[in-house]
Amino acid sequence: NLADAGSNTQSRGGVFISLADLGIAPGQLFFGYSILSSDLPGAATPLDLIDYTNSAFYPLNTGYKGGLDMVAVTGLYVSNVVLPTRFTGFAAVNLADKIDLKWTVENDNTVKSYEIERSSDGINFSSIQVINSGGGSIGNKAYSTVDNVSSLSSKIFYYRIRQLDFDGSMHFSKIISVRITGITSVVSIFPNPVKRHLFLNYNSSSNSSAIISVLNASGAKVLRQRENIFSGNNSISIDGVANLSRGLYLISIEPGNGSRIIKKFTKL
């Protein structure tokens, strides 16, 4: 619709278009400008557009030629922000000689595929499987796959995921590890003593959510993370251990059933 307010000194009017018709959602960021080129004297320079002290080109009264029509929007710029994809969880569950790998991501609409990589030393990784992204997803999304390690001699495996985007860029998840044998208790940690990467194995009888905390010798909480726990042997990477000072620490696992498990480790 064309709206014309009318004026003896300057025509006022415009075409009113719903922002929804332009594809702009509530809360979406966009920018507009309100300078009408036909209102600007020919002798004006770009600097005159911002010099509000020059009444010849930036008059306070917009009722005559040269004024700025602050109610008019003659251009729009819609900000199409692409949210980055990030890993929100990565866990491994030991099912006999098969490793059930589960990971969750947020906003994977730019992701082409996920490449699962395995290592026996935590340094040299090789690709074992590629899973295509579901695509077009904004929000949380879950993936899973199974790695059959029955024919391999190693008893400790390290995993990471290489995220490949459509634009050719790539990103890595954190590294997690799985110990195939030697689980003699509900919870075990290794290596101990540790320099950089500390891993926790938790053998759970059900699915739950656990709070894992690291406390220093004074009892102060220095690290904390929440992990989704699955039925079976879970391998969890403890984030931030490399930045801790040398000394003795406690690691606390609270699986959400009212219990609490405490383990000690030494940071070198």
C-alpha positions in Angstrom: 0.0 0.0 0.0 1.2 3.6 -0.7 0.8 6.0 2.1 1.1 9.7 1.4 0.9 12.2 4.3 1.2 15.2 2.0 3.0 18.4 2.6 3.4 21.9 1.0 7.1 21.7 1.2 8.0 18.1 0.7 6.1 15.0 -0.4 6.0 12.3 2.2 5.0 8.7 1.5 6.2 5.2 1.1 5.4 1.6 0.4 4.7 -0.4 3.5 6.0 -4.0 3.4 5.8 -6.5 6.2 9.2 -7.6 7.6 7.8 -11.1 7.6 7.4 -10.8 3.8 11.2 -10.0 3.6 12.0 -13.1 5.5 13.0 -11.3 8.7 12.1 -13.3 11.8 11.3 -11.7 15.2 14.5 -10.8 17.0 16.7 -11.1 13.8 19.3 -8.4 13.4 19.1 -6.1 10.4 20.2 -2.6 9.5 18.6 0.3 7.6 19.5 3.8 6.4 17.2 6.8 6.0 19.0 9.3 3.7 17.1 10.0 0.5 19.5 10.8 -2.3 17.0 13.1 -4.0 17.0 15.3 -0.9 20.7 15.9 -0.9 22.0 19.0 -2.7 24.4 18.3 -5.6 27.3 20.2 -4.0 27.3 18.0 -0.9 30.2 15.7 -0.2 30.1 12.4 1.7 31.5 14.2 4.7 28.6 16.5 4.7 26.3 13.6 5.4 27.8 13.2 8.9 28.5 16.9 9.6 25.4 17.8 11.7 26.9 21.2 12.4 26.6 22.3 8.8 23.0 23.5 8.5 23.3 24.0 4.8 23.5 20.3 4.1 22.3 18.9 7.5 19.5 21.2 8.5 17.5 20.6 11.6 14.3 21.4 9.8 13.5 18.6 7.3 10.7 20.4 5.7 12.7 21.6 2.7 15.3 20.3 0.2 18.4 19.2 1.9 16.8 17.6 4.9 17.2 14.1 6.1 14.1 12.0 6.2 14.7 10.1 9.4 11.3 8.3 9.1 12.1 6.9 5.7 13.9 3.6 5.3 15.3 3.4 1.7 17.5 0.4 2.2 17.8 -2.8 4.3 20.7 -5.1 5.1 19.7 -8.4 6.6 22.4 -10.0 8.7 22.5 -13.7 7.9 24.7 -15.0 10.7 25.8 -18.6 10.4 26.1 -20.1 13.8 29.2 -22.2 14.3 28.9 -25.9 14.7 30.3 -27.2 18.0 30.6 -30.5 19.8 28.4 -30.6 22.9 29.3 -34.1 23.9 31.5 -37.1 22.9 31.5 -40.4 24.8 32.6 -44.0 24.3 30.9 -47.0 25.8 32.8 -50.4 25.9 30.5 -53.2 24.9 32.7 -56.3 25.0 34.9 -56.0 21.9 32.8 -53.3 20.4 33.1 -49.6 21.1 29.9 -47.6 20.9 30.8 -44.0 20.1 28.2 -41.3 20.7 28.5 -37.6 20.1 26.2 -34.6 20.0 26.6 -31.3 18.1 24.9 -28.0 17.9 24.0 -26.2 14.6 25.5 -28.7 12.0 23.8 -27.1 9.0 27.2 -26.3 7.5 28.7 -29.7 8.1 29.3 -32.2 5.3 30.5 -35.2 7.3 32.1 -36.5 10.4 35.2 -38.6 10.1 35.9 -40.9 13.1 39.6 -41.4 13.8 41.3 -44.0 16.1 44.7 -44.3 17.6 46.5 -46.7 19.9 48.9 -44.1 21.3 46.9 -40.9 21.4 49.2 -39.3 18.9 49.0 -41.0 15.5 45.3 -41.2 14.3 43.9 -42.9 11.3 40.4 -42.7 9.8 38.1 -45.7 10.4 34.7 -44.4 9.3 32.9 -41.4 7.7 29.3 -40.5 8.6 27.5 -37.9 6.5 25.8 -35.1 8.3 22.0 -35.0 8.4 22.3 -31.4 7.3 20.0 -28.4 7.8 19.9 -28.8 11.5 19.9 -25.8 13.9 20.0 -27.0 17.5 21.2 -30.2 19.1 21.7 -33.3 17.1 22.9 -36.8 18.1 25.1 -39.3 16.2 26.4 -42.7 17.0 28.4 -45.5 15.5 30.1 -48.8 16.6 33.8 -49.7 16.2 34.5 -53.4 16.2 38.0 -53.9 17.8 37.9 -57.6 18.4 40.7 -58.3 15.9 43.0 -55.6 17.3 45.7 -56.4 19.9 45.8 -53.0 21.7 43.8 -52.7 24.9 43.6 -48.9 25.0 42.1 -47.0 22.1 41.9 -43.2 21.6 39.2 -41.6 19.4 38.6 -38.2 18.0 36.2 -36.8 15.3 37.2 -34.7 12.4 34.3 -32.4 11.4 34.4 -31.6 7.6 32.4 -28.5 6.5 31.0 -27.8 3.0 33.5 -24.8 2.6 36.5 -27.1 3.1 37.3 -26.1 6.7 37.6 -28.8 9.4 37.4 -28.9 13.2 38.3 -31.6 15.7 36.5 -32.9 18.8 38.3 -33.5 22.0 40.2 -36.9 22.4 38.6 -39.6 24.4 40.0 -43.1 25.3 38.7 -46.6 26.0 40.4 -49.3 28.0 39.2 -52.7 26.8 40.4 -54.8 29.8 41.6 -54.2 33.3 38.4 -52.6 34.7 38.4 -53.9 38.2 36.1 -51.3 39.8 33.2 -49.0 38.9 35.6 -46.1 38.4 39.2 -46.0 37.3 41.5 -43.1 36.1 44.6 -43.2 33.9 47.3 -42.3 33.5 48.2 -41.6 37.2 50.4 -39.7 37.7 49.4 -37.5 34.7 51.0 -34.7 32.8 48.4 -33.5 30.2 45.5 -35.8 29.4 43.6 -37.6 32.2 40.9 -40.1 31.3 38.2 -41.6 33.5 36.4 -44.9 33.0 33.1 -45.3 34.6 31.1 -48.5 34.5 27.5 -47.6 34.8 24.4 -49.9 35.0 22.1 -47.2 33.6 21.9 -44.0 31.6 22.3 -40.9 33.7 24.0 -37.5 33.9 27.1 -37.1 36.1 28.9 -34.1 37.6 32.7 -34.6 37.6 34.8 -32.3 39.8 38.5 -31.9 40.5 39.5 -30.6 43.9 43.0 -29.4 45.0 44.7 -30.4 48.3 42.8 -27.6 50.1 39.5 -28.9 49.0 38.8 -26.1 46.5 37.0 -27.0 43.3 39.3 -26.2 40.4 37.6 -28.1 37.5 34.0 -29.1 36.9 32.2 -30.7 33.9 28.8 -32.4 33.3 28.8 -35.6 31.2 26.0 -37.8 29.8 26.6 -41.4 31.1 25.4 -44.4 29.2 24.8 -48.0 30.4 28.2 -49.8 30.1 31.8 -48.7 30.4 32.1 -45.0 29.7 35.3 -43.3 28.8 35.5 -39.6 29.7 38.2 -37.0 29.0 38.8 -34.7 32.0 39.2 -31.2 30.5 41.8 -28.7 31.8 44.1 -31.1 33.7 47.2 -29.9 31.7 46.7 -26.4 33.2 46.8 -27.5 36.8 49.8 -27.0 39.0 51.8 -29.9 40.2 50.4 -31.7 43.3 47.9 -34.1 44.6 44.2 -33.8 43.6 40.9 -35.5 44.2 38.4 -36.3 41.4 34.8 -36.6 42.4 32.1 -38.3 40.4 28.4 -37.7 41.2 26.3 -39.9 38.9 23.0 -38.3 40.0 21.7 -41.2 42.1 22.8 -39.6 45.4 26.2 -41.4 45.5 29.6 -39.9 45.2 32.9 -41.6 44.2 36.3 -40.1 45.1 39.6 -41.0 43.4 43.1 -39.5 43.9 45.6 -38.6 41.2 48.9 -36.8 41.0 49.6 -34.0 38.5 53.3 -33.9 37.4 
